[in-house]
Amino acid sequence: ASRGALAAATMTSLSSSAAAARATFLPSSCRARPAGGRRSQLLVTRAAASSPKLPGGRKLRVAVVGGGPAGGAAAEALAKGGVETVLIERKMDNCKPCGGAIPLCMVSEFDLPLDLVDRRVTKMKMISPSNVAVDIGRTLAPHEYIGMVRREVLDDFLRTRAQKAGAEVLNGLFLRYEAPKERNGTYTVHYNHYDSSNGKVGGEKRSFEVDAIVGADGANSRVAKDMGAGDYEYAIAFQERVKIPDDKMRYYEERAEMYVGDDVSPDFYGWVFPKCDHVAVGTGTVTHKADIKKFQAATRLRAKDKIEGGKIIRVEAHPIPEHPRPKRVSGRVTLVGDAAGYVTKCSGEGIYFAAKSGRMCAEAIVAGSANGTRLVDESDLRKYLAEFDRLYWPTYKVLDILQKVFYRSNAAREAFVEMCADDYVQRMTFDSYLYKRVVPGNPIEDIKLAVNTIGSLVRATALRREMGKLTL
């Protein structure tokens, strides 16, 4: 889910040259385009000669399990590409507890209407354990911003657009699937169907057959369990939506805040992000899940003066994957989004990567099936995995390093906040976050940054040693 990834992308600037060598290709869809620009229809492609034609002239049939950004984007691309698509989602009004930040390139790349964005954040405050605040956003161009969305609004929009493109959307709970007994056979999807007309509280058990399955059903993916995808470490995100007085809401009109420190999280951060008429206050942790409510209380305390008089209108909690699953494809079943583990370390960003992986997976299926006329196989799905990893592995690796270096102690966090005050860091950070590309840095500025970073870490280490000598 995307929660304040802009500051966490700072480490990209430290390894821009090496990362750029591994990820020099930038798809045109990620480059800045005028808002509202339409993405062209998928090109007609040619499947492999060995790919069998579907009998009776029928179309390839694919089930997309999960209706979040990954599922919605996948279902739309499949339907537009000539594939018969069924999307299953249990909670049509799902409010996932994520900060809801999306990069600027997502607005144009996924043709999101501007009224879908609650707030355009141009000012960020990074607040250290000792409450030293650093303003981030000075290097933004006039048209640049971080979009803040509500997941229930974004997810519904993407599902509805997929439905308009031709996908069938079912209100149902996926239960399990049965693999085909013969090589080119169909998968059987079992689910509970919910319909106000049937009068059954627990839903009505139903099933249907498909040629392939895309698991977009989140961190607790049942599709992943069925395919034996393996486990991963996960964080718990806890968030409260707080309705604050109008005068205080004006402070957050274009501003978001991130708090770091052992009090708000031993391995993550706390946040206050603005929504349409309220703020989202939250935190997360991997290592101390049982203490999540204590960390949440500390986050509220750190932001007390700015949210005083507020009323909690919603409480949310959800697991967030920390790394990709060991296995993401099996036969004609594959995973996207949180189900695959596509959430960045340190920042917890996931919305863009979920939608991107869903679309990339769908495009691979459309290409492999020659617009739904032929059967796909595991090799078609592996092409999506290879391309996704090629494009985004540097980002995931860099943010993993950043978390290990700067989130290990309060002294290191102080150094991190100090580093974020640098204009060069901010410029590189926004370029990498807003447009999802690795930008080669200025060699001289890179050297200066490296020296400053080392200096900050040395000071942080010295501070930590001195603090360790103190006794009460």
Number of C-alpha atoms within 10 A of each C-alpha: 29 22 28 27 26 25 23 25 26 25 23 31 27 20 17 23 18 13 21 17 12 15 20 14 12 13 9 9 14 17 17 15 15 12 17 14 13 13 11 6 9 15 12 12 13 14 22 15 8 8 15 15 19 17 11 6 9 13 20 26 21 27 26 30 30 29 30 31 31 36 33 33 26 32 37 26 26 33 25 21 24 21 27 21 29 23 26 25 24 19 14 16 12 15 17 19 27 29 31 26 29 27 24 24 24 24 23 22 21 21 15 18 12 14 8 16 21 18 24 21 20 21 18 23 21 22 24 22 20 12 13 13 18 18 16 26 24 13 17 15 9 7 7 17 20 29 25 25 24 21 22 15 15 20 24 18 18 24 28 18 16 27 19 13 18 20 26 19 19 19 18 24 22 23 15 16 20 13 19 15 9 7 9 14 13 18 21 19 19 18 22 19 21 19 14 8 6 10 10 11 9 10 17 16 14 13 15 13 17 19 23 26 23 28 28 34 27 27 22 15 19 20 25 27 13 15 21 14 21 13 17 16 14 19 21 20 26 22 25 21 23 23 20 19 16 12 9 17 21 12 13 23 21 19 22 28 22 23 29 28 27 18 19 28 26 19 21 24 26 31 28 29 29 32 25 14 15 23 24 23 28 33 32 30 24 20 16 14 15 11 12 22 16 12 26 24 15 21 25 21 15 18 17 12 10 18 23 14 13 18 14 15 10 13 15 14 18 18 20 30 29 21 19 23 20 13 15 22 23 17 18 24 24 27 34 34 30 31 30 28 26 28 27 28 25 26 22 26 26 28 27 24 26 30 24 22 27 30 25 23 29 29 23 21 32 30 22 24 28 24 24 25 23 27 26 28 21 15 15 22 27 19 16 22 20 10 15 16 14 14 18 19 14 21 22 20 15 23 22 19 15 22 18 13 15 22 23 16 20 22 25 24 26 25 23 26 24 19 21 20 17 14 14 19 25 24 18 24 26 25 20 21 23 22 18 21 21 29 19 18 20 14 11 9 13 19 13 13 18 15 12 16 17 13 14 21 21 15 16 21 17 13 15 15 12 10 11 9 7 7 5 2
